[in-house]
Amino acid sequence: MTGLSSLWMPVLLSSVIVVVASSIIHMAPLWHKNDFPKMPNEDKLMDALRPLGIPPGDYMVPRPSPTEMRTPAFAEKVRRGPVMIVTVMPNAMQSMARNLVQWFVYCAAVGFFAAYVAGRALPPGTDYLRVFQLVGATAFIGYSMALWQMSIWYSRAWANTIKATVDGLIYALLTAGTFGWLWPR
């Protein structure tokens, strides 16, 4: 076993590396530039929704009660459409600083759990490749696997989920490399 107290440096450094890598991936016009295309008739849609005063949150439209789900009236609502899952955000510019701090905390949490799993399984002095394998697999699970639920259950575009999974693989490899490099000897 390797104590968690001796793994704080790889947890923090891998978090910094992942935040920097993710910033590069999302700012460069690579595979994420078309993740969210412009809504047709965007201005008309915004003008129609604005008077409704929808508070920030996640919504399903139409959303039936369990008893309505099998009724002809609900089937007609679905047929007429649109059918959607919508996230309404506050009417303000998003703070990148806040989002980046939350992302760093999330990366540190993934690193912490990877450290916990590897620390319970591997002693100090374990060779680089073994550390890389175990930390990489654990970090990949933390960065990627829950994303698939959104495509399975909520029709999120599979292309976006696959691209985010590739991102997660990159983050996991960077985390694994950092842990392998800084693993206690």
Buried (B, 14 or more C-beta within 10 A) or exposed (E): EBEEEBBBEBBBBBBEBBBEBBEEBEEEEEBBEEEEEEEEEEEEEEEEEEEEEEEEEEEEEBEBEEEEEEEEEBEEBEEEEEEEBEEEEEEEEEEEEEEEEEBBEBBBEBBBBBBBBBBEBBEEEBEEEBBBBBBBBBBBBBBBEEBBEBBEEEEBBEEBBBBBBEBBBBBBBBBBBBBBEBBBE
